[in-house]
Amino acid sequence: MIVSFLFALVATISSMVYANAVARHSVQNLCDLVVTLDDTYRATPPQTPTGRQLAHQMSDLRSRLDCPSSASARA
């Protein structure tokens, strides 16, 4: 019974560690895209209301995800 409990505990901890690693990798990939788009919108501000709204949302998302200040910061 103790062996079963220990196995279940190890399996649970391993699953959590793996899930956190996958989530962290996904956020890094998303940050790459968000940083690229946000930098592009900052360099060439959009001229349409929809474009400005999208640029503002990218900037907000970049802040909420705590993405690096530039795309080259991760490279």
C-alpha positions as CSV (number, residue, x, y, z in Angstrom):
1,M,0.0,0.0,0.0
2,I,2.9,2.4,0.8
3,V,4.5,1.5,-2.5
4,S,1.3,2.3,-4.4
5,F,1.0,5.6,-2.6
6,L,4.6,6.6,-3.3
7,F,4.1,5.6,-7.0
8,A,1.0,7.8,-7.2
9,L,2.8,10.7,-5.6
10,V,5.7,10.4,-8.0
11,A,3.4,10.2,-11.0
12,T,1.4,13.2,-9.8
13,I,4.6,15.3,-9.2
14,S,6.0,14.3,-12.6
15,S,2.8,15.2,-14.4
16,M,2.8,18.7,-12.8
17,V,6.4,19.3,-13.6
18,Y,5.8,18.3,-17.3
19,A,2.6,20.4,-17.6
20,N,4.4,23.4,-16.2
21,A,7.3,23.0,-18.7
22,V,4.9,22.6,-21.6
23,A,3.0,25.7,-20.5
24,R,6.1,27.7,-20.1
25,H,7.3,26.7,-23.6
26,S,3.9,27.7,-25.1
27,V,4.0,31.1,-23.4
28,Q,7.5,31.7,-24.8
29,N,6.3,30.8,-28.3
30,L,3.3,33.1,-27.9
31,C,5.6,35.9,-26.6
32,D,7.8,35.6,-29.8
33,L,4.7,36.3,-31.9
34,V,3.4,39.1,-29.7
35,V,6.7,40.9,-29.4
36,T,7.2,40.7,-33.2
37,L,3.7,42.2,-33.9
38,D,4.0,44.8,-31.1
39,D,7.4,46.0,-32.3
40,T,6.1,46.2,-35.9
41,Y,3.1,48.2,-34.8
42,R,5.3,50.5,-32.8
43,A,7.7,51.1,-35.7
44,T,4.8,51.7,-38.2
45,P,1.7,52.8,-36.3
46,P,-1.5,51.6,-37.9
47,Q,-3.7,54.2,-39.6
48,T,-7.2,52.6,-39.2
49,P,-9.2,52.4,-36.0
50,T,-9.2,48.6,-36.2
51,G,-5.4,48.6,-36.7
52,R,-4.9,51.0,-33.7
53,Q,-7.2,48.8,-31.6
54,L,-5.2,45.7,-32.6
55,A,-1.9,47.5,-31.8
56,H,-3.2,48.5,-28.4
57,Q,-4.4,44.9,-27.6
58,M,-1.0,43.5,-28.6
59,S,0.8,46.0,-26.3
60,D,-1.6,45.0,-23.5
61,L,-1.1,41.3,-24.1
62,R,2.7,41.8,-24.2
63,S,2.5,43.4,-20.7
64,R,0.2,40.8,-19.3
65,L,2.4,37.9,-20.6
66,D,5.5,39.7,-19.2
67,C,7.2,39.3,-22.6
68,P,10.7,40.6,-23.1
69,S,11.2,44.2,-24.2
70,S,12.5,43.2,-27.6
71,A,12.5,40.1,-29.8
72,S,16.3,39.8,-29.6
73,A,16.2,39.5,-25.8
74,R,15.4,35.8,-26.0
75,A,17.8,35.0,-28.9
